[in-house]
């Protein structure tokens, strides 16, 4: 028997289809808005809870920037869904090896800037958080983290980079440890450092979200001396930087 669709039923089906399409479009728009609009709400995490995930994520792509962001946003996404699970984390592999392997900004510091950009309530706050993280990275003896099941054994040696640049940080560790770079041992060191950075970033965002963030890091005395003359407020005013000067420059005076 042929099915006869009355005019009323046809109109009802059409309305339902249109309504469903509009509802889907509205929901998609809400999801898109949630993914784009910042700042996102920071949900406090116990810093130690992301350690193993950060280590595993860093090894998954041998990616320092990716490892930090996947651990932090992946954990938030698993717990809370959107907008945290809408971030295209795979796109951050570019940060590996100091941006595409060229040895510039360490991917962990790059990841910190991205996370501060997502969660800071103002540009001023974001810049302050970035500065704190960068100077911490320059001064901290790293890596500290020791995985429960390490992929590779490395000497129990830390180094102070004095710089936020990948090639300086890696070279100083190589010199301190006697290990060669671009080897499994080098990547083991960097992937442990990913964990240290992720823990630091989460700790900072926890404090910031509680309104208890304190900024402790300062340029060393050498660099403050340089900035007194060459910084924006100095006589020469020909240097715009908040990095430590003596990582690359000797005292010319």
C-alpha positions in Angstrom: 0.0 0.0 0.0 1.3 3.4 -0.9 1.9 5.7 2.0 -0.2 8.9 1.7 1.4 12.0 3.3 -1.2 14.6 4.1 -0.4 18.3 3.6 -0.6 18.8 7.4 1.8 15.9 8.1 4.2 17.2 5.4 4.2 20.6 6.9 4.8 19.1 10.3 7.8 17.0 9.0 9.2 20.1 7.3 8.9 22.1 10.5 10.5 19.4 12.5 13.4 19.2 10.1 13.9 23.0 10.0 13.6 23.1 13.8 16.2 20.4 14.2 18.5 22.2 11.8 18.1 25.5 13.6 18.6 23.8 17.0 21.8 22.1 15.7 23.0 25.4 14.3 22.3 27.2 17.6 24.1 24.5 19.6 27.0 24.6 17.2 27.2 28.4 17.5 27.1 28.1 21.4 29.9 25.6 21.2 31.9 27.8 18.8 31.4 30.8 21.0 32.5 28.9 24.0 35.7 27.7 22.2 36.6 31.2 21.0 35.7 33.6 23.8 38.3 34.1 26.5 39.2 34.2 29.3 38.1 30.7 30.0 37.3 29.7 33.6 40.2 28.0 35.3 39.3 24.9 37.2 41.8 24.2 39.9 43.9 21.0 39.5 46.3 19.3 42.0 49.6 20.0 40.2 50.9 16.5 41.0 47.9 14.9 39.3 49.1 15.7 35.8 52.7 14.6 36.1 52.4 11.1 34.5 50.1 12.4 31.8 52.5 15.2 30.9 55.5 12.8 30.7 53.5 10.4 28.5 52.1 13.2 26.3 55.6 14.7 25.8 56.8 11.3 24.6 53.8 10.7 22.4 55.0 13.4 19.9 58.4 14.2 21.4 56.8 17.6 21.9 57.5 19.9 24.8 54.8 22.4 24.0 52.3 19.7 23.1 53.1 17.7 26.2 52.3 20.6 28.6 49.1 21.6 26.8 47.8 18.1 26.3 48.3 17.3 29.9 46.6 20.5 31.2 43.8 21.0 28.7 43.3 17.2 28.2 42.8 16.7 31.9 40.4 19.7 32.1 38.6 18.4 29.0 38.2 14.9 30.4 36.7 16.3 33.6 34.6 19.3 32.3 34.2 19.0 28.5 33.9 22.2 26.6 35.5 24.6 26.1 38.7 22.8 27.3 38.2 19.9 24.9 37.7 22.2 21.9 41.3 23.4 21.8 43.3 21.9 18.8 46.2 20.6 20.9 47.8 18.8 18.0 48.5 22.1 16.4 51.0 22.9 19.1 53.5 20.4 18.0 55.1 23.3 16.1 56.6 24.4 19.5 58.9 21.4 19.7 62.6 22.0 19.8 62.3 25.7 20.2 59.7 26.2 17.4 60.1 23.6 14.7 63.4 22.5 15.9 65.2 25.8 15.4 66.2 26.1 19.1 64.5 29.4 20.0 61.9 29.7 22.7 61.5 26.5 24.8 58.2 24.8 24.1 57.3 24.7 27.8 57.5 28.5 28.1 55.6 28.8 24.8 52.9 26.5 26.3 52.8 28.6 29.4 52.1 31.7 27.4 49.3 30.0 25.5 47.6 28.8 28.8 48.0 32.2 30.4 46.4 33.7 27.3 43.4 31.4 27.7 42.9 32.0 31.4 44.3 35.4 32.5 41.7 38.0 33.0 43.6 40.8 31.4 46.6 41.4 29.1 48.5 43.0 31.9 48.0 39.8 34.1 49.0 37.6 31.2 52.2 39.5 30.6 53.1 39.4 34.3 52.5 35.6 34.4 54.6 35.1 31.3 57.4 37.1 32.8 57.3 35.1 36.0 57.3 31.8 34.1 60.2 32.8 31.8 62.4 34.0 34.7 61.6 30.9 36.7 62.7 28.7 33.8 65.9 30.6 33.5 66.8 30.2 37.1 65.5 26.8 38.1 67.8 23.7 38.3 66.0 21.3 35.9 64.8 18.6 35.4 63.6 17.6 38.9 60.8 15.1 38.0 61.7 11.4 38.0 59.2 9.2 36.3 57.9 6.0 37.9 58.8 4.1 34.7 61.3 6.1 32.7 61.7 5.3 29.0 65.4 6.0 29.2 67.9 6.2 32.1 69.8 9.5 32.3 72.3 10.9 34.8 70.7 12.4 37.9 72.0 15.9 36.9 70.2 19.2 36.8 71.3 22.4 35.0 70.4 26.1 35.1 69.8 27.4 31.7 70.1 31.1 32.3 67.9 31.5 29.3 64.5 30.6 28.0 66.0 29.5 24.7 65.9 25.8 23.8 69.4 25.6 22.4 70.9 27.3 25.4 69.0 25.2 27.9 69.7 21.9 26.1 73.4 22.7 25.6 74.0 23.6 29.3 72.4 20.3 30.3 74.5 18.4 27.8 77.6 20.0 29.2 76.6 19.3 32.8 75.5 15.7 32.2 78.1 14.6 29.5 75.2 13.5 27.2 74.9 14.2 23.5 71.9 16.1 22.1 69.3 14.8 19.7 69.5 11.4 21.4 66.9 9.4 23.4 68.7 10.7 26.5 68.3 14.3 25.5 64.6 13.8 24.8 64.2 12.0 28.2 65.7 15.1 29.9 63.4 17.4 28.0 60.3 15.3 28.6 61.0 15.3 32.3 61.4 19.1 32.1 57.9 19.2 30.5 56.5 17.8 33.8 58.3 20.3 35.9 57.0 23.1 33.7 53.4 21.8 33.7 53.4 21.5 37.5 54.7 25.1 37.7 52.1 26.4 35.3 49.2 24.7 37.1 50.5 25.9 40.4 50.6 29.5 39.1 47.1 29.3 37.6 45.7 27.8 40.9 47.2 30.8 42.8 46.1 33.3 40.2 42.5 32.0 40.2 42.4 32.4 44.0 43.7 35.9 43.8 46.8 34.9 45.6 49.4 35.1 42.9 52.7 36.5 44.0 55.4 37.5 41.5 58.8 36.6 43.0 61.1 36.4 40.0 63.4 39.3 39.1 66.2 40.0 36.6 69.6 39.3 38.1 71.8 42.2 39.1 73.9 42.1 35.9 70.8 42.4 33.8 69.2 45.1 35.9 72.5 47.1 35.4 72.1 46.7 31.7 68.5 47.7 31.7 69.3 50.9 33.7 71.0 52.3 30.6 69.7 50.3 27.7 66.1 49.5 28.8 63.1 51.6 27.8 63.6 54.0 30.7 67.4 54.4 30.3 69.5 56.9 28.4 70.1 54.7 25.4 66.7 52.9 25.4 67.8 50.6 22.7 66.9 47.2 24.3 63.4 45.8 24.8 63.8 42.6 26.8 63.0 41.0 30.1 65.4 38.1 29.7 68.7 37.8 31.5 71.4 39.6 29.5 74.4 37.5 30.6 73.2 34.3 29.0 74.5 35.7 25.8 76.4 38.9 26.6 79.5 39.6 28.5 80.0 42.7 30.6 81.2 45.3 28.0 82.1 47.9 30.7 
